[in-house]
Every structure is written in structure tokens, then in C-alpha cells.
Amino acid sequence: MGQSESANNPHPMVIEIILRAFLAKKQLANFLYMSLGHIRLKTSENRKESRNIMRRSEIIKTTM
């Protein structure tokens, strides 16, 4: 009796582990996607900023 119980018991645990792994993978994917989006946003901001600096330096050169 005790053995059949322990044989039937691991299944919910295995399912739980698989579900947790799946959810963790999904969360990781979402996190990576979000952080990549953030990095993309930052680089575009940096490009705009560098363009503004270039313009300012051009203006300074022409006024001198």
C-alpha cells in the first residue's frame, strides 16, 4: 500500500516542476524582450543626443 502511494505521488510534483520551468522561461523571455526594448530606446535617445551635440558644435563653429 505504502509503495503504490509513493509511486502515484511524484506525478503532481513533476507537473509542478515542468509548469514552473515553463513559467520561468516565459518570464525570462519577457524580461529579455523588455530589457532589449529598453536598450533600443536608450540607443535611440543617445543618437538624438549626439545629433544635438553635433548641431551645437556646428553652431558654435559658425558663430566663432
Order of alpha helices (4+ residues) and beta strands (2+ residues): alpha-alpha
